[in-house]
Structures are given as structure tokens and as C-alpha cells.
Amino acid sequence: MPLQVVSCSSNIVSFLACHDVLDPDPFYKNCVYDVCACLATGASLANPNPGDCVCPVISHYAQECAEQGVELAGWRDKITECGETT
């Protein structure tokens, strides 16, 4: 399975609470596209953190869910690439 599909599908269970309120399909497609573009430009080689490619789209979905009244607290902790570093 290509990296972009794996990255965009990982830990999708963290977002199940929002799926009935906000269709995840367009966000998933954008995620795959964005990760592909990120990898094609070599961004992942310059900065090997895969979160730089996938986290913005996932974050956007979480923000849209919050705007619909579904809080997804702690999702960054469940997605290794998006966790905060100390």
C-alpha cells in the first residue's frame, strides 16, 4: 500500500465520532493528493517528518468537526506523526 494511503488511513478510528456529522471522504482524498504532492516535491527528503505532509489535512478535518460540534480531543496524541514534541 502506498505511503500516502497508509498515512491518511492511519488511526482513522480517532475520527469516527465525526464521520456521521462530516463526510471524511473528501478530506481523505485531499490527504492522499497532498501527501503525494509533498513526496513528489521532495519535501519529505528535505524534512523526513511524514507529519509535515499529512497533519495539515488531518488537522483541517478535526477543525471542521469541532465547528460542527464534535470535539476530537487528543487526536494528535493518537497519530504518531502529528504528536507534539517537547
N, C-alpha and C positions, 0 to 999 in steps of 0.2 A: 504494500500500500504506500503511495507517495507520501512524503513528509508533510505536505500541506494538508492532506486529508486527515492524517493522524493528528496533527497539531490542532486542527479545527474541530475534530471529533472528541478529543481527549476530555475526560471529566465532564461530559455533557450532562451527566446526572446532576451536577451542581446547579443547572439552569432549568430543570424540569418544572419547578414551581411556576415558571413564567410561560412555558410553552402553550398553555391554554389561553393566555392573555395576548401573547405576541408571537406570531409565527416565526420560528427560528430559521426557516429555510432561506430567506433572502440574506440573512446575516451569515449563515453557513457558506452560501455561495460567494458572498463578498470576502469572507475569510479565506477560502481556498484561492480565490483570484489574487487577493492581496499578498498571501504568503508566496504564491507562485511568482508574482512580480518582484517581491522582495528578494527571493532566491535568484531570480534571473538577473537582477541588477548587481548581484554580488554583495548585497548588504549583509548577508549572513556570514560572508567571508571576512568582511571588514570588522564586523562585530558579531561574533559567533553566538550571541544570545538569541535563541529562537523566539523568545518572548517579544523581541523588537518587531517581529513580523506579525505575530498572531494576537498579541494582547490588545492592541488598539481596537480591533474589531470586536473582540470578546467584551472589552470594556464598554463599547458603544451599546451592545446588546444589553448589558447589565444596567446601563444608564436608562435606556428606553424602558426596560422592565420597571425600574424604580419610578419612572414618570407615569407608568400605568398602575402604580400602587403595589408592585411586587418587589419587596426588598430581597436581595440576594446576598445577604451579609456573609462575609468570609469567603467569597468565591475565589479571590486572589490567592488565599492560602491553600486552596484545593487544586489549583493549577500551578504546577511547579514553575513553569516558565514565567508566570506572572506574579510570583510572590515577591514581597518587598524584601530587599536586602538590608542588612544592618551593618 
